[in-house]
Amino acid sequence: MAAQFDIKSYPGNIINGKFVSTQATRHSIDPATGEALYEVPVATKHALDAAVGHAREAFKTWSKTSFDERAKLVLRWADAIEANKDELGKLLTMEQGKPIDLANTEVGLTVQWLRTFATLELKDEVLDDNEERTIYLTRVPIGVCGAIVPWNWPVLLGLGKVGPALLTGNTLIMKPSPFTPYCDLKLGELAMGIFPPGVFQVLSGGDDLGPWMTEHPGIDMITFTGSIETGKRVAASCAKTLKRYVLELGGNDAAIVCEDVDISKCLPKITMMAFLNSGQICMCAKRIYVHEKIYDEFRDAMVEFTKNHVKTGGGFEPGVVVGPVQNDMQFKFVKDMYADIDKCGWTAALQGKARGDSKGYFIEPAIIDNPPDDSRIVVEEPFGPIVPLLKWSDEDEVIDRANGLKTGLGASVWAKDLERAERIARRLSAGSVWVNSHFDVAPNVPFGGHKESGSGVEWGIEGMKKFTNTTSLWVWKKVFA
């Protein structure tokens, strides 16, 4: 029988397999109502030191356990999460704001991700083998890892770090976002009775906890998802102790729509991939380049589809696609972007606006009609439900425009002519490129960015490797001693 938990109870941080209470507590805000949620612990530097010490001690044994044993425990954890999926989904909607169907999808994907990770064993490679010697490339765990988790997908992106770290023999301390600490603490609670003490710990804290982790000499690696600006600070901090790091940072994904598409077939997916999770996904379609021959028809159809099928509201309301923006800081940023519609003289094909009838952070979708390429809405990642449509006519030119920013997380090409679409796709500088789709991810497929969108990859065998160091092992068959 999987462990059950009280959705409202947060006795403390999870350190060495126990709840450890803190003197200070804090709470987050339900973005749909503006009301306070439950109190959670605020970790001190002393608590981090204790967690690191326990993680280093646990690493001595955990790193020597077999992959099969680690996988068995990860699968037990996946089962416990699945048994509590309904409560976790509700909690995720409360703290993050996303529609309940999307929250349930995130929890379900997390279970799928963990079960797939448990099949991805890193095995020795034989580099050379002859009568005199065998040379192996073997991979060993790095040590104690710190996972700094974002607020937009706190469950999937959180355990997308934890699973590979534990399966490769590392111990890990997870820091949830201060905006969305609740599900991650509950996931740690479910893990308490499964993993040995010190193997997986969860510390809820404020904005100072992240820098403490990146600077801590007892943490050997940081895996971080967040903004480009913060990612640069993480990299600089890790450099002080030569920590390993993986950074999954912001994107500004281009979608290139060719003139031969069937608009009625591709437009629903493109529109949903622009506004899903209120645009708060690093791999949303954020710049949509539409061929001039079909531009007007595509624009008008997208406006009509959005009006009829992209409902804004609270996450528990039926049929909602665009929930609230997650927090006040992001709400103000997106509102400021919307204010530029009039200030900069952009043409709004669909005039989105902040809703004034609620205490929550609600903003209705906006579609900007062919703004200049140097506009803020094109150059910056809004991380909200606002998207520009841009005309193109020349293939080389649109590729240059799509590649013209410092970001390179994802991109897509839409065309009936698959040979042409793949030719364009292969010229796009992004970590993930899709033909006739957008934002497809899988646990066995590497995920990461080019340029300022990140360093390293997560997921898949390549992602598992990022949690290891390599050792070249030379075994001489002749005895020289």
Secondary structure, DSSP 8 states (H G I E B T S, - for coil): ------TT----EEETTEEE--S-EEEEE-TTT--EEEEEE---HHHHHHHHHHHHHHHHHHTTS-HHHHHHHHHHHHHHHHHTHHHHHHHHHHHH---HHHHHHHHHHHHHHHHHHTT-----EEEEE-SSEEEEEEEEE-SEEEEE--SSSTTHHHHHHHHHHHHTT-EEEEE--TTS-HHHHHHHHHHTTTS-TTSEEE----TTHHHHHHH-TT--EEEEES-HHHHHHHHHHHHTTT-EEEEE----EEEEE-TTS-HHHHHHHHHHHHHGGGG-STTSEEEEEEETTTHHHHHHHHHHHHHHH-EE--TTSTTEEE---SSHHHHHHHHHHHHHHHHTT--EEE---B-SSSSS--B--EEEES--TTSHHHHS---SSEEEEEEE--HHHHHHHHT-SSEESEEEEE-S-HHHHHHHHTT--SSEEEES------TTS-EE-EETTEESEESHHHHHHTTEEEEEEEEESS---
